[in-house]
Every structure is written in structure tokens, then in C-alpha cells.
């Protein structure tokens, strides 16, 4: 055991001060067992041991823990773990791809929220929660009976094939007649079709429109949904800001200070040292 001590001291000298699990845990308000679990799960690099068998964490591990705990609110536990395991294995490309996917998802969420807000805005302007035609629609008034696909297509100025396409995309969910099996569009279905037509003319994608209308249906109308939009946008903003913080923490971890090498001798942003 004594033969290992000089090597351990040398490694500690290269990578900065030595930390106990309790030191890292105290700084972040987590348990020492959580720190050990992060190492076990590959979130932290393996720690060398003292001659008596205790873990001796270094600045490398402290930076890794900073990075991981910043990645969690930005990307979620699963993606944060994927990023750190890839980094600790020296596979930066895999880590960056995971980050790219997360940023792309945030953008999709923002686009979806934009469509939901536009949908709620249209419903608010019409003043009628179901079955009313949005501004600019050729149809007016609430249908007094379910419409067939041909009648609805004529009402809003599209083809039956377009309505079937919207149904496949999840925009419309018509019922079927018990006797004929034909599609029947009730007042809420007409509302959804008219909204979809308006939003499509505004350049919105079908998948975003489908998500927006599912939100409207799940909230039992636009009024309940409108109350949640501010919180939804705030959460997306918080996630975007968390991604900025996480990027800085991860960059610190990927680039060891003063040109020192880590992760098996590699500066992961600049190749082997």
C-alpha cells in the first residue's frame, strides 16, 4: 500500500486539491451517498483511493459534479447522465449530440406554445368557445347538427382529403355514425377544423396544430388553457437559461485549468495532450 502513496500525491498535485465525498456533498447540499452513487453511475470519473481505501476526489471531480448538477435542470436527469458518461469516456461528440437534441426539443416546445397561444387568441377574439368560425373564415354560426365530411369541407373551403389528412395528424378526432360508420363532425370538431384552417394559412405545422388542439380539448376549453400559458412560457424560459448555465459549467469541465489534462490525459476540446 505504501508504494501507491507517491503516485496518489502526484496525481493530486497535478489536478489540484483533494476532496472527500463529504466536501463535495456539503458544497451542493446533497448527501455523501449521492456523491458515491454519481461515481458508481459514471456521472463522475472514477476516484483514486488513499492507502487506507478512502476516495480522494480532485478538482476534476468537483468540476464534473458542478457540470452534472447544472445539466439536470437544463436537460433532465436522463440526458444529463448521458452527457456526463460520454464526457467521462472521452466521447465528446456523443455528449454534444445529446445537448443538440435537447436544444431542438426546447425549440419545438417554444413553437408549440406559439401555436397554442395563437389558438387561444383566436378563440378569445371570436368570443364563442365552441363551433364559432375564426376571423377570416367563410363560415359563421354554430352548426345545429353534426356535419358530414363533405359539408365541413364546403363550410371551411377545403377538400375532404385535407380533412382526412388532418385527422391522421391528430388535428381532428371526429366520431363515427353508429349506423353508417361515416365521420360526423360536432360543434367542437367544427371549431377545431376552422382553427386548423386559419393556423395553416398562418404557416403553422400540422403537428404543432394537433398539439395545440389537444391542449384545448384537455383543458375543457380555451379559458382554462389561457391561464396556464404564462407559467408554460416561464418554464421554457427557465429551461433556456439553465441551458446557458449548464453549457458554461460543462465547458469548465471539458477544459482543465492552466492547460492541465484530465479524463485520461485528454483535453476534450483540443485533443490529446
Secondary structure, DSSP 8 states (H G I E B T S, - for coil): -HHHHHHHHHHHHHH-S-B-HHHHHHHHT--HHHHHHHHHTTSS---EE-TTS-EEB-HHHHHHHHHHHHHHHHH-HHHHHHHHHHHHTT-HHHHHHHHHHHHHHHHHHHHHHHHHHHHHHHHHHH--SSS---TT-S--S--SS-B-HHHHHHHHT--HHHHHHHHHTTS---EE-TTT--EEB-HHHHHHHHHHHHHHHTT--HHHHHHHHHHHHHTTSHHHHHHHHHHHHHHHHHHHHHHHHHHHHHHHHHS-GGG--BTTTEETTTEE-
